Amino acid sequence: MCQNLRHNLTGLPAEPVGMGILLVLEATVKCTTTEACSGKPVTVVITDECPGCDSQSILFDLSGTSFGTMATSGAANQLRNVGIEQIQYRRVDCNFHGVSVAFRVDPGSNANYFATAIQYENGDGVGGVELKADSSSAWNPMQQSWGAVWKVDLIYHPTCSHHSQLG
């Protein structure tokens, strides 16, 4: 694709919010109510919503690795088998040490449609993405498709170079 891409950083909620709102943030979570819990926190990246989850509470669908990391020595499988576990959490800024922001072009992109996943964004996350042809001065907003994927229907088909502009 031959267009310019920029995204703006905006402050996300100071704390994670409930279901129905797309999250792209990092959080430190720990469990404390089950005997198998070590009380040691694990940092996880939250990049999606949980459709159909209990709307009265916040639910993190953690991987088995994340659960195992929160367990006491030798109790990883026991903790993984608990099911729903009460956890404590706090939001932390994303920090991908030594990795620059990356734009992964969605395989479904074509001459009429462009989508990209924005990866390894440090800080508060992405608040908006815009796209323009080199021959144009107008920036066109992209819509968040899901998670870190942003999309736009193309009304122009430029031949140009690609660059990104932070903030």
C-alpha positions in Angstrom: 0.0 0.0 0.0 1.3 3.4 -0.8 0.0 6.0 1.6 1.1 7.9 4.7 0.0 6.7 8.0 -0.1 8.5 11.3 -1.6 7.7 14.7 -2.3 9.8 17.8 -1.6 8.8 21.3 -4.3 9.5 23.8 -4.9 8.8 27.4 -6.9 5.6 28.0 -8.8 5.2 31.3 -6.6 5.3 34.4 -8.0 1.9 35.3 -9.3 -0.9 33.1 -13.0 -0.6 32.3 -15.8 -3.2 32.0 -17.0 -5.2 29.1 -18.2 -3.7 25.8 -15.2 -1.3 25.5 -12.2 -2.4 23.5 -9.0 -2.4 25.6 -5.5 -2.0 24.4 -3.4 -1.7 27.5 -1.1 -3.5 29.8 -2.0 -4.5 33.3 -0.3 -6.2 36.3 -2.5 -9.0 37.7 -2.2 -11.3 40.7 -4.4 -13.8 42.4 -4.6 -14.1 46.2 -7.7 -16.1 47.1 -6.7 -19.6 46.2 -4.1 -21.7 48.0 -2.2 -22.2 44.8 -1.7 -18.4 44.3 1.7 -17.1 45.0 0.6 -13.5 45.3 3.3 -12.5 42.8 2.0 -10.4 39.9 2.3 -11.1 36.2 2.1 -8.4 33.5 -0.3 -9.1 30.7 -1.2 -7.2 27.5 -4.9 -6.8 27.1 -5.9 -6.2 23.5 -9.6 -7.2 23.0 -13.0 -7.3 24.6 -14.9 -10.2 26.0 -18.3 -10.5 24.2 -20.8 -12.4 26.3 -18.8 -12.1 29.5 -20.5 -11.1 32.8 -21.2 -7.4 32.3 -21.3 -6.8 36.1 -17.6 -7.5 36.6 -14.3 -7.2 34.8 -13.0 -10.4 33.3 -9.5 -11.1 32.1 -9.3 -14.3 30.0 -5.7 -15.1 30.8 -3.5 -17.8 29.1 -2.4 -20.9 30.9 1.1 -19.5 31.0 -0.1 -16.4 32.8 -2.0 -18.4 35.4 1.0 -20.7 35.9 3.2 -17.7 36.5 0.9 -16.6 39.3 1.1 -20.0 41.1 3.2 -21.1 43.9 6.0 -23.5 43.0 4.6 -26.8 41.7 1.0 -25.6 41.8 0.6 -24.2 38.2 -1.8 -26.9 37.0 -3.8 -26.6 40.2 -4.3 -22.9 39.6 -5.0 -23.4 35.9 -7.9 -25.7 36.9 -9.5 -23.3 39.3 -11.6 -21.7 36.6 -12.7 -18.2 37.5 -10.4 -16.7 40.0 -10.6 -13.4 41.8 -7.6 -11.2 40.9 -6.2 -7.9 41.8 -5.0 -5.7 38.9 -3.6 -2.3 38.1 -3.0 -0.6 34.8 0.6 0.0 33.8 2.0 1.7 30.6 2.9 -0.7 27.8 6.6 -1.0 27.5 8.0 -3.2 24.8 11.8 -2.9 25.6 14.0 -2.6 22.5 11.1 -2.9 20.0 9.9 0.0 17.8 6.3 0.5 16.9 5.4 -1.8 13.9 2.6 -1.7 11.4 1.5 -5.1 10.1 -0.6 -4.9 6.9 -3.7 -7.0 7.2 -3.7 -9.8 4.5 -7.2 -8.8 3.4 -5.9 -5.4 2.3 -6.4 -4.6 -1.4 -6.7 -1.6 -3.8 -10.1 -0.6 -2.3 -9.5 -1.5 1.4 -6.6 -1.1 3.8 -6.2 -2.4 7.3 -3.2 -2.5 9.6 -2.4 -3.8 13.0 -0.3 -1.4 15.1 2.0 -3.4 17.3 4.5 -2.7 20.1 3.1 0.8 20.9 4.7 2.0 24.1 2.8 4.2 26.6 -1.0 4.7 26.7 -1.8 3.1 23.3 -3.3 4.3 20.1 -6.2 6.8 20.2 -6.6 7.4 16.4 -5.2 6.6 13.0 -5.3 8.6 9.8 -4.2 7.9 6.3 -3.4 10.1 3.3 -2.0 9.8 -0.2 1.4 11.6 -0.8 -0.3 13.7 -3.4 -3.0 14.9 -1.0 -2.9 17.2 2.0 -6.0 15.7 3.6 -5.7 13.1 6.3 -8.6 10.5 6.3 -9.5 8.9 9.7 -9.4 5.1 10.0 -11.8 3.2 12.1 -10.9 0.7 14.7 -11.8 -2.8 13.4 -11.0 -4.8 16.4 -8.1 -4.9 19.0 -5.1 -3.1 17.4 -6.4 -3.4 13.8 -7.5 -0.2 12.1 -9.2 -0.1 8.7 -10.3 2.3 5.9 -12.1 2.0 2.6 -9.8 3.6 -0.1 -11.2 6.1 -2.6 -7.8 6.7 -4.2 -5.1 4.4 -5.4 -1.8 6.2 -5.1 1.7 5.1 -6.0 3.9 6.5 -3.4 6.1 5.7 -0.4 4.9 4.7 3.1 5.8 6.5 6.3 4.4 6.9 9.8 4.2 9.9 12.0 3.8 9.5 15.8 1.5 11.6 17.8 
